[in-house]
Amino acid sequence: MRPMRVLAALAAAALVAAGPVLAQGVPDFTRLGFPRVVASQQIEKGAAATISARVTGGSISVQIPAGTFGEPVRFEILTGPLNNLAVSSSIDAPQLGFAFRVTGLASKQLIGTFLQPITVTATAPTITANSSFYDIGADGRSVEDRRGLAAQAGTLTHPISLATVGWAITTPKGEAARIIPAVGMANVRRFALVAGVLLLMAAGVTVLWGDRRERARH
């Protein structure tokens, strides 16, 4: 019996060392188009929390209400290149992409279903009132999900009840094509304004320094 106990102990140790176990139907999205962890936070059992992160294309804030998790968890936000995302609509273009990886610290398993819906608020200059929200499955296929969606210029909110998919926020291609150059020009103008102010400040300092030197000579 002792060899069997030794083997069982070794197997358990190997599982712990390997990290979280994939619960059935809960994919690890670090391997499915969202390889980069951009935020990670431990949340105690039943606690509320807010997690924010920069993701590809913009930023998101995740509001987690009390009672969402029945055990302590590690909540991670993942992102990846937008060209990894393919949505079913031919008129929409992905503007932001993200996924969650939620690991139970007691069970050591990935958690796929939330006890309370969480809310994601996304911000990006390319979001418009016509933006939409797509679920991206582990097989790469997408489904539009407009339930509870609220979108306006620059901001989109959407409830989420599970972590078995990743998500893409889209904008009609024509609108995105008009916004992106405008954002680029706005950034150029902002840079030019800052550079101009710095040059004027430098010129003022130079004049003042020269005036003081001239007075010192007299």
Phi, psi and omega in degrees: 000330182300316177303323179294320179294321178297316179297319179296319179296318179296320179296317179296318179297322179295322179294319179296316181295330183286345179098199185295144177273141178280108172295151184303127178084004180247099182283156174266106188284355171294341180256003188230046175098354179232071191279347190254126175274121183249351175202145180211132183211138175273134180237127181286160181306124176076359185278152172273155181200160172229131180233131180237151181199154168276128175239171179301120177100345182172217179217157178225153172234129183250118179261117183251113182284162176300142178087010182286325185236135181272006176205163175299142183225160166255115183256121182239142174255131182244154174212174181192179181299140180295333180289355172282345188260134176232121180255157187288340181275135179278349182258351181257146177237131179298136178244330175223149176218137180200165175210169178242148167232113184245118184246124175290125184283339176272313183278341184061025179243153173287135183260128184256340184235136180262143179287335175229143176295138173260165182238130176255131172245118181252142177231135178191147180295340182270000174280136178229178177296342180261008179291157181225177188229127183238135169276130178250115182281168179297339178272002179089350180281152185238152177225128178290137181226103182256009181293118179078006182287139172225120184229140173212177184303115175092347186216141175220137174237149182201137175280150179224134183244357182208164180236034179266003177222163167261181185221148173232135172257128187241162173223142176309137187304320181296319179292316180299322181295330178279326185285316187301312177298324179295319177296319179298317180293322178297320178294321178297315179296321179296318179296318180296321179295313179298316179298321180295318179297317179296321178295318178296320177296317179296319179296320179296319178296319180297316179297316181297317180296319179294322179295320179293322177296321180293320178294324180296328180292329182267000000 
